[in-house]
Amino acid sequence: MGIPRIKYYDAPTKVDLVRSPLPWKVEPDRAALLVHDMQNYFLRPYESDVFVNKMVANIDAIRRICHALDIPTFYTAQSGGQSAGMRGLLLDFWGEGMPKGAAQAIVQGLEPVEGKDQVLEKHRYSAFVKSDLLERLAQQRRNQLIICGVYAHIGCQVTATDAFMADIKPFFVADALGDFSLERHEMALRYVAHCSGKVVTTSQVLNELV
């Protein structure tokens, strides 16, 4: 199975909780930002440029304030033309994956800034697998991770859960995430909110960082 075509939907911003909300706040001296898989290959399935543009604008707003406050910003990006051995079980679920070339590039409007943004090669759903993200966060004494990007119910959710397992507080930015559908998007928000992190909006993150 490959990545399906993705129809427009309004990104959800709320999730009903069956427990008390977490008191966590984004702290500029403890937070890091993760821009997850915002590559052309993963955004091409979206039928609506409007959805993508909204997501990019929200991520960029957070990224800009992180740059201004010297908050570490990380990107994940898969390499194109991976061999069957490199893809492992991803091959069974998603096929050969992205080709080499323009598909690998970070979407226009979020291009990494040299000296500001750190790009990690992505190998599996979680940004922590086969990368040194955990070590980099520890070195910079960061125990909060603001998560944006695609796809919410796959890599973003798994990364949030792995962060939680490492005692890093995930902040899952509902309207700076994209998914296959509203149903999948809401499913990811519910899972993270109830099991591994705090669901927030772009405006909440910006207000807490100002």
C-alpha atoms as an extended CHARMM CRD file, in Angstrom:
* protein
*
       210  EXT
         1         1  MET       CA              0.0000000000        0.0000000000        0.0000000000  PROA      1               0.0000000000
         2         2  GLY       CA              1.2190000000        3.4930000000       -0.7800000000  PROA      2               0.0000000000
         3         3  ILE       CA              0.2590000000        6.8610000000        0.6920000000  PROA      3               0.0000000000
         4         4  PRO       CA             -3.3750000000        7.6490000000       -0.2420000000  PROA      4               0.0000000000
         5         5  ARG       CA             -4.6520000000       10.8600000000       -1.7780000000  PROA      5               0.0000000000
         6         6  ILE       CA             -5.6600000000       13.1910000000        1.0410000000  PROA      6               0.0000000000
         7         7  LYS       CA             -8.7850000000       15.3410000000        0.7850000000  PROA      7               0.0000000000
         8         8  TYR       CA             -9.1360000000       18.7130000000        2.4950000000  PROA      8               0.0000000000
         9         9  TYR       CA            -10.3410000000       18.8290000000        6.1030000000  PROA      9               0.0000000000
        10        10  ASP       CA            -10.2040000000       21.4640000000        8.8260000000  PROA      10              0.0000000000
        11        11  ALA       CA             -7.4510000000       20.5760000000       11.2640000000  PROA      11              0.0000000000
        12        12  PRO       CA             -8.9280000000       19.8640000000       14.7110000000  PROA      12              0.0000000000
        13        13  THR       CA             -7.7520000000       21.9400000000       17.6650000000  PROA      13              0.0000000000
        14        14  LYS       CA             -9.5300000000       20.3510000000       20.6240000000  PROA      14              0.0000000000
        15        15  VAL       CA             -9.6720000000       16.9400000000       22.2380000000  PROA      15              0.0000000000
        16        16  ASP       CA            -12.0300000000       15.7980000000       24.9780000000  PROA      16              0.0000000000
        17        17  LEU       CA            -10.1860000000       14.5200000000       28.0410000000  PROA      17              0.0000000000
        18        18  VAL       CA            -11.3750000000       11.9450000000       30.5320000000  PROA      18              0.0000000000
        19        19  ARG       CA             -8.8360000000       13.1360000000       33.0890000000  PROA      19              0.0000000000
        20        20  SER       CA             -7.5740000000       16.4720000000       34.3860000000  PROA      20              0.0000000000
        21        21  PRO       CA             -5.5830000000       18.5120000000       31.8360000000  PROA      21              0.0000000000
        22        22  LEU       CA             -1.8210000000       18.4390000000       32.2350000000  PROA      22              0.0000000000
        23        23  PRO       CA             -0.4080000000       21.5640000000       33.8830000000  PROA      23              0.0000000000
        24        24  TRP       CA              2.5940000000       21.5720000000       31.5200000000  PROA      24              0.0000000000
        25        25  LYS       CA              3.6590000000       24.8570000000       29.9170000000  PROA      25              0.0000000000
        26        26  VAL       CA              6.1590000000       25.3410000000       27.1110000000  PROA      26              0.0000000000
        27        27  GLU       CA              9.3360000000       26.7660000000       28.6540000000  PROA      27              0.0000000000
        28        28  PRO       CA             11.8250000000       28.5460000000       26.3660000000  PROA      28              0.0000000000
        29        29  ASP       CA             14.8470000000       27.2690000000       28.2890000000  PROA      29              0.0000000000
        30        30  ARG       CA             13.6190000000       23.6380000000       28.3090000000  PROA      30              0.0000000000
        31        31  ALA       CA             11.9270000000       23.2480000000       24.9110000000  PROA      31              0.0000000000
        32        32  ALA       CA             13.0530000000       22.0770000000       21.4880000000  PROA      32              0.0000000000
        33        33  LEU       CA             11.0710000000       22.0690000000       18.2490000000  PROA      33              0.0000000000
        34        34  LEU       CA             10.7050000000       19.0800000000       15.9240000000  PROA      34              0.0000000000
        35        35  VAL       CA              9.5230000000       19.6450000000       12.3390000000  PROA      35              0.0000000000
        36        36  HSD       CA              8.5990000000       16.1200000000       11.3370000000  PROA      36              0.0000000000
        37        37  ASP       CA              8.8650000000       14.8450000000        7.7180000000  PROA      37              0.0000000000
        38        38  MET       CA              7.7620000000       18.0510000000        5.9880000000  PROA      38              0.0000000000
        39        39  GLN       CA              9.1720000000       16.8610000000        2.6560000000  PROA      39              0.0000000000
        40        40  ASN       CA              7.5790000000       17.3270000000       -0.7580000000  PROA      40              0.0000000000
        41        41  TYR       CA              7.0070000000       13.5850000000       -1.0860000000  PROA      41              0.0000000000
        42        42  PHE       CA              4.7880000000       13.4430000000        1.9870000000  PROA      42              0.0000000000
        43        43  LEU       CA              2.8690000000       16.6190000000        1.1330000000  PROA      43              0.0000000000
        44        44  ARG       CA              2.0950000000       15.8450000000       -2.5200000000  PROA      44              0.0000000000
        45        45  PRO       CA             -0.8120000000       13.5170000000       -1.6060000000  PROA      45              0.0000000000
        46        46  TYR       CA             -2.7450000000       16.5010000000       -0.2050000000  PROA      46              0.0000000000
        47        47  GLU       CA             -5.3230000000       17.5740000000       -2.7590000000  PROA      47              0.0000000000
        48        48  SER       CA             -5.6320000000       21.0170000000       -1.1700000000  PROA      48              0.0000000000
        49        49  ASP       CA             -2.8240000000       23.5530000000       -1.1760000000  PROA      49              0.0000000000
        50        50  VAL       CA             -4.9100000000       25.4880000000        1.3430000000  PROA      50              0.0000000000
        51        51  PHE       CA             -4.4590000000       22.7790000000        3.9800000000  PROA      51              0.0000000000
        52        52  VAL       CA             -0.7160000000       22.5080000000        3.3540000000  PROA      52              0.0000000000
        53        53  ASN       CA             -0.2500000000       26.2910000000        3.3550000000  PROA      53              0.0000000000
        54        54  LYS       CA             -2.0500000000       26.6320000000        6.6980000000  PROA      54              0.0000000000
        55        55  MET       CA              0.0870000000       23.9080000000        8.2320000000  PROA      55              0.0000000000
        56        56  VAL       CA              3.3050000000       25.4130000000        6.8390000000  PROA      56              0.0000000000
        57        57  ALA       CA              2.3410000000       28.8800000000        8.1090000000  PROA      57              0.0000000000
        58        58  ASN       CA              1.6700000000       27.5870000000       11.6210000000  PROA      58              0.0000000000
        59        59  ILE       CA              4.9100000000       25.6040000000       11.7590000000  PROA      59              0.0000000000
        60        60  ASP       CA              6.8730000000       28.5780000000       10.4310000000  PROA      60              0.0000000000
        61        61  ALA       CA              5.3570000000       30.8910000000       13.0550000000  PROA      61              0.0000000000
        62        62  ILE       CA              6.5410000000       28.5380000000       15.8000000000  PROA      62              0.0000000000
        63        63  ARG       CA              9.9150000000       28.0670000000       14.1260000000  PROA      63              0.0000000000
        64        64  ARG       CA             10.5070000000       31.8170000000       13.8530000000  PROA      64              0.0000000000
        65        65  ILE       CA              9.9290000000       32.4390000000       17.5470000000  PROA      65              0.0000000000
        66        66  CYS       CA             12.1270000000       29.4300000000       18.3720000000  PROA      66              0.0000000000
        67        67  HSD       CA             14.9140000000       30.9350000000       16.2760000000  PROA      67              0.0000000000
        68        68  ALA       CA             14.4750000000       34.2810000000       18.0240000000  PROA      68              0.0000000000
        69        69  LEU       CA             14.6950000000       32.6260000000       21.4570000000  PROA      69              0.0000000000
        70        70  ASP       CA             17.5710000000       30.2690000000       20.5170000000  PROA      70              0.0000000000
        71        71  ILE       CA             15.3450000000       27.2400000000       21.0410000000  PROA      71              0.0000000000
        72        72  PRO       CA             16.8950000000       24.2360000000       19.2350000000  PROA      72              0.0000000000
        73        73  THR       CA             15.0150000000       23.3110000000       16.0730000000  PROA      73              0.0000000000
        74        74  PHE       CA             15.2630000000       19.8570000000       14.5470000000  PROA      74              0.0000000000
        75        75  TYR       CA             13.9680000000       18.4970000000       11.2570000000  PROA      75              0.0000000000
        76        76  THR       CA             13.4880000000       14.8970000000       10.2290000000  PROA      76              0.0000000000
        77        77  ALA       CA             13.9600000000       14.0000000000        6.5620000000  PROA      77              0.0000000000
        78        78  GLN       CA             14.0480000000       10.6150000000        4.8860000000  PROA      78              0.0000000000
        79        79  SER       CA             16.5440000000        9.9310000000        2.1310000000  PROA      79              0.0000000000
        80        80  GLY       CA             15.2840000000        9.0060000000       -1.3150000000  PROA      80              0.0000000000
        81        81  GLY       CA             15.9800000000        5.8430000000       -3.2710000000  PROA      81              0.0000000000
        82        82  GLN       CA             16.3650000000        3.6170000000       -0.2290000000  PROA      82              0.0000000000
        83        83  SER       CA             17.2980000000       -0.0210000000       -0.7590000000  PROA      83              0.0000000000
        84        84  ALA       CA             15.0400000000       -2.8240000000        0.4390000000  PROA      84              0.0000000000
        85        85  GLY       CA             17.4790000000       -3.4550000000        3.2860000000  PROA      85              0.0000000000
        86        86  MET       CA             17.3090000000        0.1740000000        4.4110000000  PROA      86              0.0000000000
        87        87  ARG       CA             13.5120000000        0.2430000000        4.3250000000  PROA      87              0.0000000000
        88        88  GLY       CA             13.0060000000       -2.9970000000        6.2010000000  PROA      88              0.0000000000
        89        89  LEU       CA              9.3540000000       -3.5600000000        7.1000000000  PROA      89              0.0000000000
        90        90  LEU       CA              8.4210000000       -0.1380000000        5.7380000000  PROA      90              0.0000000000
        91        91  LEU       CA              8.6410000000       -1.7930000000        2.3230000000  PROA      91              0.0000000000
        92        92  ASP       CA              5.7570000000       -4.1280000000        3.1690000000  PROA      92              0.0000000000
        93        93  PHE       CA              3.5250000000       -1.3010000000        4.3780000000  PROA      93              0.0000000000
        94        94  TRP       CA              4.4240000000        1.6090000000        2.0800000000  PROA      94              0.0000000000
        95        95  GLY       CA              6.3200000000        0.2330000000       -0.8860000000  PROA      95              0.0000000000
        96        96  GLU       CA              9.5920000000        1.5740000000       -2.2130000000  PROA      96              0.0000000000
        97        97  GLY       CA              9.1530000000        5.0220000000       -0.7070000000  PROA      97              0.0000000000
        98        98  MET       CA             10.3370000000        8.3210000000       -2.0640000000  PROA      98              0.0000000000
        99        99  PRO       CA             12.6430000000        8.5960000000       -5.0750000000  PROA      99              0.0000000000
       100       100  LYS       CA             15.7870000000       10.6630000000       -5.0980000000  PROA      100             0.0000000000
       101       101  GLY       CA             15.5050000000       14.2530000000       -6.2340000000  PROA      101             0.0000000000
       102       102  ALA       CA             13.0420000000       17.0640000000       -5.5740000000  PROA      102             0.0000000000
       103       103  ALA       CA             10.7200000000       14.7640000000       -3.5840000000  PROA      103             0.0000000000
       104       104  GLN       CA             13.2920000000       14.7120000000       -0.7800000000  PROA      104             0.0000000000
       105       105  ALA       CA             13.3490000000       18.4920000000       -0.3240000000  PROA      105             0.0000000000
       106       106  ILE       CA             11.7150000000       20.2180000000        2.6190000000  PROA      106             0.0000000000
       107       107  VAL       CA              8.5700000000       22.0220000000        1.4700000000  PROA      107             0.0000000000
       108       108  GLN       CA              8.9140000000       25.6000000000        0.2910000000  PROA      108             0.0000000000
       109       109  GLY       CA              8.4930000000       28.0470000000        3.1560000000  PROA      109             0.0000000000
       110       110  LEU       CA             10.1180000000       25.7770000000        5.7270000000  PROA      110             0.0000000000
       111       111  GLU       CA             13.5710000000       25.3450000000        4.2150000000  PROA      111             0.0000000000
       112       112  PRO       CA             16.0970000000       24.7050000000        7.0090000000  PROA      112             0.0000000000
       113       113  VAL       CA             18.1990000000       27.7260000000        7.9460000000  PROA      113             0.0000000000
       114       114  GLU       CA             21.9210000000       27.0480000000        8.2080000000  PROA      114             0.0000000000
       115       115  GLY       CA             23.1700000000       27.5850000000       11.7390000000  PROA      115             0.0000000000
       116       116  LYS       CA             19.6340000000       27.5100000000       13.1500000000  PROA      116             0.0000000000
       117       117  ASP       CA             18.0370000000       24.2230000000       12.1030000000  PROA      117             0.0000000000
       118       118  GLN       CA             19.4630000000       20.7280000000       12.5810000000  PROA      118             0.0000000000
       119       119  VAL       CA             18.4070000000       18.0620000000       10.0640000000  PROA      119             0.0000000000
       120       120  LEU       CA             18.2520000000       14.4260000000       11.1820000000  PROA      120             0.0000000000
       121       121  GLU       CA             18.0480000000       11.5430000000        8.7300000000  PROA      121             0.0000000000
       122       122  LYS       CA             14.7940000000        9.6420000000        9.3180000000  PROA      122             0.0000000000
       123       123  HSD       CA             14.8590000000        5.8390000000        9.2920000000  PROA      123             0.0000000000
       124       124  ARG       CA             11.6190000000        4.6380000000       10.9150000000  PROA      124             0.0000000000
       125       125  TYR       CA              8.3860000000        6.1140000000       12.2590000000  PROA      125             0.0000000000
       126       126  SER       CA             10.0170000000        7.5230000000       15.3860000000  PROA      126             0.0000000000
       127       127  ALA       CA             12.4780000000       10.3830000000       15.0500000000  PROA      127             0.0000000000
       128       128  PHE       CA             14.4860000000        8.7610000000       17.8430000000  PROA      128             0.0000000000
       129       129  VAL       CA             15.2080000000        5.4830000000       16.0250000000  PROA      129             0.0000000000
       130       130  LYS       CA             18.7280000000        5.2560000000       14.5500000000  PROA      130             0.0000000000
       131       131  SER       CA             19.3260000000        8.9570000000       15.2740000000  PROA      131             0.0000000000
       132       132  ASP       CA             21.0880000000       10.9070000000       17.9900000000  PROA      132             0.0000000000
       133       133  LEU       CA             18.0890000000       13.1130000000       18.7730000000  PROA      133             0.0000000000
       134       134  LEU       CA             17.9100000000       11.9510000000       22.3760000000  PROA      134             0.0000000000
       135       135  GLU       CA             21.6110000000       12.6730000000       22.9040000000  PROA      135             0.0000000000
       136       136  ARG       CA             21.2960000000       16.1150000000       21.3250000000  PROA      136             0.0000000000
       137       137  LEU       CA             18.3720000000       16.9990000000       23.5590000000  PROA      137             0.0000000000
       138       138  ALA       CA             20.2870000000       15.8380000000       26.6280000000  PROA      138             0.0000000000
       139       139  GLN       CA             23.3850000000       17.8090000000       25.6480000000  PROA      139             0.0000000000
       140       140  GLN       CA             21.3110000000       20.9750000000       25.3210000000  PROA      140             0.0000000000
       141       141  ARG       CA             19.3780000000       20.2080000000       28.5270000000  PROA      141             0.0000000000
       142       142  ARG       CA             16.0290000000       20.0790000000       26.7740000000  PROA      142             0.0000000000
       143       143  ASN       CA             13.2350000000       17.9830000000       28.2430000000  PROA      143             0.0000000000
       144       144  GLN       CA             10.2980000000       19.3300000000       26.2330000000  PROA      144             0.0000000000
       145       145  LEU       CA              9.6110000000       18.6110000000       22.5510000000  PROA      145             0.0000000000
       146       146  ILE       CA              7.1850000000       20.6510000000       20.4420000000  PROA      146             0.0000000000
       147       147  ILE       CA              6.0340000000       18.3390000000       17.6270000000  PROA      147             0.0000000000
       148       148  CYS       CA              4.7050000000       19.5500000000       14.2640000000  PROA      148             0.0000000000
       149       149  GLY       CA              4.4600000000       17.9770000000       10.8080000000  PROA      149             0.0000000000
       150       150  VAL       CA              3.1370000000       14.8030000000        9.1590000000  PROA      150             0.0000000000
       151       151  TYR       CA              1.6480000000       12.3420000000        9.5930000000  PROA      151             0.0000000000
       152       152  ALA       CA             -0.0190000000       12.8110000000       12.9720000000  PROA      152             0.0000000000
       153       153  HSD       CA             -1.1620000000        9.2120000000       13.5590000000  PROA      153             0.0000000000
       154       154  ILE       CA              2.0610000000        7.6170000000       12.3320000000  PROA      154             0.0000000000
       155       155  GLY       CA              5.4960000000        9.1530000000       12.8980000000  PROA      155             0.0000000000
       156       156  CYS       CA              4.3690000000       12.1310000000       14.9600000000  PROA      156             0.0000000000
       157       157  GLN       CA              2.3840000000       10.0250000000       17.4250000000  PROA      157             0.0000000000
       158       158  VAL       CA              5.1250000000        7.4060000000       17.7300000000  PROA      158             0.0000000000
       159       159  THR       CA              7.7650000000       10.0950000000       18.2410000000  PROA      159             0.0000000000
       160       160  ALA       CA              5.6460000000       11.7300000000       20.9560000000  PROA      160             0.0000000000
       161       161  THR       CA              5.2910000000        8.3890000000       22.7270000000  PROA      161             0.0000000000
       162       162  ASP       CA              9.0270000000        7.6770000000       22.4970000000  PROA      162             0.0000000000
       163       163  ALA       CA              9.7270000000       11.1430000000       23.9230000000  PROA      163             0.0000000000
       164       164  PHE       CA              7.3960000000       10.3960000000       26.8260000000  PROA      164             0.0000000000
       165       165  MET       CA              9.1900000000        7.1070000000       27.4530000000  PROA      165             0.0000000000
       166       166  ALA       CA             12.4400000000        9.0900000000       27.7640000000  PROA      166             0.0000000000
       167       167  ASP       CA             10.9050000000       11.5910000000       30.2360000000  PROA      167             0.0000000000
       168       168  ILE       CA             10.7170000000       14.3140000000       27.5960000000  PROA      168             0.0000000000
       169       169  LYS       CA              7.4130000000       16.1910000000       27.6410000000  PROA      169             0.0000000000
       170       170  PRO       CA              5.7700000000       16.1620000000       24.1780000000  PROA      170             0.0000000000
       171       171  PHE       CA              3.6520000000       19.1270000000       23.0700000000  PROA      171             0.0000000000
       172       172  PHE       CA              1.5430000000       17.9500000000       20.1180000000  PROA      172             0.0000000000
       173       173  VAL       CA              0.5330000000       21.0020000000       18.0650000000  PROA      173             0.0000000000
       174       174  ALA       CA             -2.9060000000       20.0690000000       16.7130000000  PROA      174             0.0000000000
       175       175  ASP       CA             -3.1790000000       22.6800000000       13.9450000000  PROA      175             0.0000000000
       176       176  ALA       CA              0.4800000000       22.3510000000       12.9090000000  PROA      176             0.0000000000
       177       177  LEU       CA              0.0310000000       18.6440000000       12.1150000000  PROA      177             0.0000000000
       178       178  GLY       CA             -1.3720000000       16.9070000000        9.0590000000  PROA      178             0.0000000000
       179       179  ASP       CA             -2.8280000000       13.4640000000        8.5290000000  PROA      179             0.0000000000
       180       180  PHE       CA             -4.6850000000       11.2290000000        6.0720000000  PROA      180             0.0000000000
       181       181  SER       CA             -8.0960000000       12.4110000000        7.2880000000  PROA      181             0.0000000000
       182       182  LEU       CA             -9.8970000000       14.2250000000       10.0830000000  PROA      182             0.0000000000
       183       183  GLU       CA            -10.6420000000       10.8530000000       11.6850000000  PROA      183             0.0000000000
       184       184  ARG       CA             -6.9790000000        9.8110000000       11.7620000000  PROA      184             0.0000000000
       185       185  HSD       CA             -5.9040000000       13.2720000000       12.9280000000  PROA      185             0.0000000000
       186       186  GLU       CA             -8.3700000000       13.2170000000       15.8330000000  PROA      186             0.0000000000
       187       187  MET       CA             -7.3620000000        9.6550000000       16.6860000000  PROA      187             0.0000000000
       188       188  ALA       CA             -3.7420000000       10.7790000000       17.0700000000  PROA      188             0.0000000000
       189       189  LEU       CA             -4.7190000000       13.7480000000       19.2400000000  PROA      189             0.0000000000
       190       190  ARG       CA             -6.7960000000       11.5300000000       21.5130000000  PROA      190             0.0000000000
       191       191  TYR       CA             -4.0270000000        8.9730000000       21.8910000000  PROA      191             0.0000000000
       192       192  VAL       CA             -1.3480000000       11.5200000000       22.7340000000  PROA      192             0.0000000000
       193       193  ALA       CA             -3.6370000000       13.4860000000       25.0570000000  PROA      193             0.0000000000
       194       194  HSD       CA             -4.5460000000       10.3830000000       27.0410000000  PROA      194             0.0000000000
       195       195  CYS       CA             -1.2590000000        8.4870000000       26.9750000000  PROA      195             0.0000000000
       196       196  SER       CA              1.8620000000       10.4750000000       26.2600000000  PROA      196             0.0000000000
       197       197  GLY       CA              1.6810000000       14.2610000000       25.9390000000  PROA      197             0.0000000000
       198       198  LYS       CA             -0.1830000000       17.5350000000       25.8560000000  PROA      198             0.0000000000
       199       199  VAL       CA             -2.2380000000       18.5900000000       22.8330000000  PROA      199             0.0000000000
       200       200  VAL       CA             -1.8830000000       22.3150000000       22.1600000000  PROA      200             0.0000000000
       201       201  THR       CA             -2.5430000000       24.8250000000       19.3800000000  PROA      201             0.0000000000
       202       202  THR       CA             -0.1310000000       27.0810000000       17.5350000000  PROA      202             0.0000000000
       203       203  SER       CA             -1.4860000000       30.1320000000       19.3420000000  PROA      203             0.0000000000
       204       204  GLN       CA             -0.9910000000       28.4580000000       22.7230000000  PROA      204             0.0000000000
       205       205  VAL       CA              2.6400000000       27.6790000000       21.9340000000  PROA      205             0.0000000000
       206       206  LEU       CA              3.3030000000       31.2180000000       20.7090000000  PROA      206             0.0000000000
       207       207  ASN       CA              1.6330000000       32.7700000000       23.7570000000  PROA      207             0.0000000000
       208       208  GLU       CA              3.6410000000       30.6170000000       26.1540000000  PROA      208             0.0000000000
       209       209  LEU       CA              6.9150000000       31.4470000000       24.4280000000  PROA      209             0.0000000000
       210       210  VAL       CA              6.4020000000       35.2150000000       24.3180000000  PROA      210             0.0000000000
